[in-house]
Every structure is written in structure tokens, then in C-alpha cells.
Amino acid sequence: MHSLPLAPRLMAAVAIAAMGIAAACSPKADAASDTLLTAAADTFPSQEGMIDVPGGKVWYRKIGNGPGVPLLAMHGGPGGTSCRFEVLAPLANERPVIFYDQLGSGRSEHPTDTALWNFPRFVQEVDAVRRALKLDTVHLLGHSWGGALAAEYMIATKPTGVKSVIFSSPLISTPRWIADADSLREQLPASIQQVLDDNEKAGTIDSPAYKAATDSFYARHVRRLPTPPIARCDGVASNDTIYRQMWGPTEFLSTGSLKAWSRAAEMREITAPSLFIAGEFDEARPTTLEEFRATMRDARLVVIPGGAHAAMREKPAEYIAAVRAFLIDVDRRRP
């Protein structure tokens, strides 16, 4: 397996990240981090409930009640779930950590009206969640599709009270994502590439052979390392209908309503302090994220060595250390 080519400035970002989290990524810490971070979710005060949003009700969970500005996390998909954000619980030492299942997914209501699965409604949902939970001042974190949602929310609505934005392995431009995915596919063994190409041409992408070849891509760039089990995720289901309608059948093949979506040219309009964070082997390629970052007034990039798209769960101690340092830095700034 070939690692992603990192430009010199990205290598510097990796080095800076490594220095900032040296204590967290010692071998001893790595060995213990999965259990400790997973268990941390139950060591803080928490509350759960339902919120009215356009189209139905969504489930949310709030962990911690610290004095810091709350962090609101938006999950991937579209059609994914928020339960994996339980690994962010250690941040509740300083601030409330809040996440929710987007409508149609997980523990939220599952309406059958497919007209609900559109970008503007998901943006309205973010605003409804903020209003219901009185998040007048908030940090936002969007992972994968959640990063696209954060970008669209910031650019389309120009909201007030957003103190910072964390783009975690984000989708910022579907055309660019697919171009990067094509480049990563070219690094796969020729036999796997052939299976993918042949089945896509034949329209047999539900075949066992195609699924196995897809898993080979995922094992390199989506979840590369073992991840801790999260008990709260048991029985919490994603919604493949939303994923396929808005995105497509696989991470590297977009056929849905997001096929032409891009906010790459407008990222400069986001003036809130921003953090891009991704794994070294991420399908959200660090080199591409650096290009987006460079267009923005106040943005930085952290690359988690050894991680992929699931770096939040693959390298939780390192991920949390980087996010914590960013949030503390932003909170210390004068208004």
C-alpha cells in the first residue's frame, strides 16, 4: 500500500500536530486510549431528547455541562448516525458536547417522504437544533458529509454566534472528491481496479465481487486501523436510502443530488476560525484540504499520522488533543 503523497507544507502540518500531541500518542497511551475514551462518555452528566425540525423530530444527546462554549457535531452520510461522536466525550471536561441524528437516521424519526432529503432542509435542521438548544454561541464540527453541511450552513445562511468551525475529513466539493477518489483507485492493485471498472460498466455494482473490491478501497482510505466498539451504537441504523439519493452507491461513485455540489470557491467567505483535520491516508485527501485551507482567512490544518477517514475513532487521543488545542486557542481570543 502506498501512502498519500504529502506536499512539504503538509509534512510540516503533520510534524506540528505530532509535537502538540506527543504526550497523548505514546505507545502506552495508544494501548489504553480506546477503552478510556469509549468509557468517558458515561462519566459526565448527559441529557437526551427530541427536537422539532422541518419534516419531523430529531434525537440529540448532550454530554457535560462545563463552562466553555458548546461544541455541536454533525455526522457524516448523508444518512449516517451520530453515535460515534461518543468518542468526543473527553472534551466535555471543558464544554458541553452535543450531537444529533439527522432526520431519517439513527434514533431520529424516519419519515418516508424522499422529498425531505435535500440540502436546504438539512441546513434548516442545523438552525432548528441550535434554536431549540439555545446555542446562541457555539463551535461547529462537521465530519465528512457533516463538513459539507457545515460549509453550506456557514456560506448560505451567514449565521451569527458561530465561534469556530471544525471540518473533519470534510466533503467540500463533490467533483474534487471524485477526482481524488479516482487517483486513489489508481493506487489499488490492477486486478481490483479491473473488477471495479468492469462492474461499473456492466451496471452490476451490487455483485459480491464489486462489494469486495469496494471493501479493499475502504480498508485503505476509510477505516484503515481497528476502531473501538461503541455500545451506544448497537442497533442504531443508518439510512441507505438517503445516502444513495443524495450521494450514490459508494464513497467513490456519486450519482445523487450532490453530484455537482461544490463550495470550494466560496470557502473564503467563512471568516470564523477554522480547523481542517484528517487522517494521513484519508479519502478526504490532506493535499486537497490544504488547498481549501489556503483560501481562507483564519484556517489551519492538522493531519493525523497513520489515520484514514475514521481517524476520529482510529486515533482518538490524537484527534481529541488536536481539537481541544484548537478550541482552547479560539476561546482565549478576545471577542
N, C-alpha and C positions, 0 to 999 in steps of 0.2 A: 504494500500500500504506500502510495506517495503522499507526503504531507502537502497541504495547500501552500503554494508559493507566497511568501510574505515579503512585501517590499521593505526596504530598510527602515522606513519610518514606522512600519507596523512591528518590526522586530523590537524597536525602541519601546513601543507601547507594551509589548509582552514583557520586556525587561522591567519597565516601571511597575506593571501590575505585579510581577513576581516579587519585587522588592517590598511593595506595600503589603503583601500578604505572607511574608516569609514565615511568620510565626504560625499562621494557620495551615500551611501546606507542608509541614514537616511530616516524615513518614508516620510518626506516632499519631499526629492529628488526623492524617488521611485515614488511618486504620479505624479511628474511633468516630469520625465525623458523621458517617451515615446514621448510626444508631442515635447519637446525641442530637443531631439536627432533626431527625424524624420525631423523636420523643419530645422535643422542645415545644411542639405545637400544643401540648396539653399542660404546659407549666405556666401558662398565662391566663388571665381572665379572658373570656370569649363570649360572644353572642352570635346568634344566627337568626335569620328571619327572611321574610319575603317582601319584595318591593314591587309596586306597580310601575310598569314601564309600558311604552307603546306596544300593544299586541298581547300583553299578558303580565305575568308576575315572574320575577327572577329571585333566586335564592342567593343570600350573601352570608359571609362569615367575617367577623371582626375579631382579631386576636390582639390582646394587650390594650392598655389604656395609658401608656406613657405620655409625657408632656410634649413630645416632638410632633411636628407636622405629620398628619397621617399619610400612609402610602396606600394608594389604590391600585391594585394589579388587575390587568385584563389578559385573559388567557388566549391561547392560540386556537387554531382550527382553520377556517370557521367551523363551528360545531364541536369544538373541544370542551374541556371542563377545567375548572379552577382548582381541583383538589390537590394538584401537585404543588401549588403555591404554599402548602403547609410547610415546605422546607424553608420558607422565608420567616418562620416564626421567631428565630433568634433576634430579628430586627425589632421585635416587639419589646425588647429591653428599653428602647428609646422612644417608640412611637406606635400607635395603632397600625396594624397591617390588615388591610381589608381586601377581599376578593369576592367575586361573584360568578355564578354560572350564567353565561349569556342565554337569552331566551331560546328555548328549543333544546338546550343541552343540560346534562347533569341533573341537578336537583331542582332546576327551574321548570316552569310549565312548558309543555311540549305541544304548542298549537300545530295544527296540520295545514294551515294556510301558508303555502310556499311563497306567497307574495310578501311575506314578512321578512324573507331572507335577502335583504338589500342593505347596502352600505349606509344610506341616510338613516334608516331605522336603528341600526346598531350605534350610530353616533348619537342619536336622540336618547338611546338607552343609557349611555355613559352620563349624559346630563341628568337624566332622571335618577340614577343611582346617587350622583353627587348631591342633588337636591334633597332626596329622601334621608340621606345620612348626614346632612348638614356639613358637607365637606367644602366649606367656603374657601379654605386654603388647603392645598393638597399636593403631594407628589404623585405623579403617574408612572406606572411601569406597564409596558405592553410587551408581551412575549410573542414572537412570530407574527401570526395574523393580528394579535393584540397590539403589536408595534405598528402595523398598518392602521389599526383603529385609532391609536394614539396620535399618529401623524395626521390622519384625516380630521379627527376631532380638533386638534390644535389649529390646523390650517383653514378648515372650512368654517369653524364657529368662532375662532379667536376668543376662547374662554378667558375669564378673569380668575385669579386665585390659584392658577397652576404654578407652583413654585419651581418645579423641575420636571423633566421627562426622562425616563429610562427606556431606551429602545433595546430590548433584549432579543438578540438574534432576529431582527425585525424584517418583515416584508415592507419595502419602501417602493418598489417598482416591480410589477409582475414581469414585464419584458426583460428587465435586467436579471431578475431571479431565474427566469428560464434560461437566459443566455449563460448564466453562471452554472446552472444545473447541467446544461449541455457540456460545458467544459469539464465538470466533474465526472460526467458519464464517460467522457473520452479517456479518463484515467482508469476506468474499470477494465478487467480482463476482456479481451476481444470476444470471447465466447459469450460473456454476459451481455455485452453491448449488442451482439447479434440477436440474442433472444429478445431483448427489449425492442430493437428496431423491427424485427420480423413480426412480433405480435402486435405492435402498434400499427404497422401497415395492414395487417390482416384483420384488425379490429377485435383481437382476442385477448384483450388486456385482463380479463378475468380468469385466464388459464393458470393452472398451477405453476407452469414454467415461468410465466411472466411475473407472477407474485414472488417466486423465489428470487428472480433476478432483481426485482424491486427491493426485496429484503437485503440483498447484497449492497445496494446503494445506501440503504438506511443504516446498515451496520457500520458504514464508513463515515457518514455525514450527519445522521440524525441522532442515533443513540449508540455511541461508539464504546462506551465503558459501562460496567454494571451500575445500576441505579438502585437505591434502597426502596424496598416496598413501603407503601404508604397505606396504612389500614383504612384511613378515611376514603380512599379511592375505590375500595371494594364495592362493586355493584353500581358505581357511578359511571353512566354510559355517555359517550359522545354521540353525535348525530351525523351519520354519514350522508344523509340527505342534504343537509346544509353544506357540508364540505364539498360534495360533488356539484351542487347547484352553483355555489359561489366560486369554488376553486377548480376542482377536477378530480380525476381518479387517483392520482399520485402526487407526491411532492414535486416531481419534475415534469408534470404534464398538466398544464392549465387549460381547461376548456370551458370554464364557467364565467359568471358575470364579472369576475375580477381579471379576466384575461388581458385586458388592455390598461388596467388601472396603474397609475404611477403618480407619485408626489415628489419624485426626485428633484424636479426643477423648482419646487416650492419649499423645500426644507429650510431654506434660508429665512423664510418668514417666521419660523419658530425661534423666538428670541429668549425663551426661558432656558436656563442652564440645562444641558442635555448630556446624557451618557449613553454611548453605544457600548454594548457588552456582548461578546460572542465567544464561542469556542474556537480553538485554533483550526479544527477540521470542520467547522460549521458549514452547512449548506447556505446559510446567510454568510457569504464569504467576507472575511475581515478586510480584504483589499477593497471590496466594493463599499463596505461600511465606512472605510476611511475616506473614500471619495465623497460620500454623503456628508460625513462629519466636516470635511474641509470647507463645505459651502456655508456652514452655519457660524453664527457669531460667537457662540459660547457652548462648544461641544467638545467632548473628549471621547477617546476610545480605549477600552480595556479588552484584551484578548486573553482568554483563559487557556493556558498551555494544556494540551492533551485532550481538551474537551471538544464536543461537537455541538449539535443543535440543542441537545439536552444538558448543556453544561451546568445549568442551574441545579440539576439533580446528580449529574456525574461528578461534579467538583463543587459541592455545596459550600464548603468552608471558604474556598477561594472566591466563589461568586458572591457570597454574602459579605465577605470582607471588602470587596470592591464596591458593592452597592452601599454598604454602611459608610465607607470613607467618603463617597460622593455626596450622600445625603447630609452627613455632618458638615461637610465643607459648604454646601449650599445653605444650610440652616444658619451657619455662622455669619453669612454675609449680611450686610445691612440692607434693609428694605429699599 
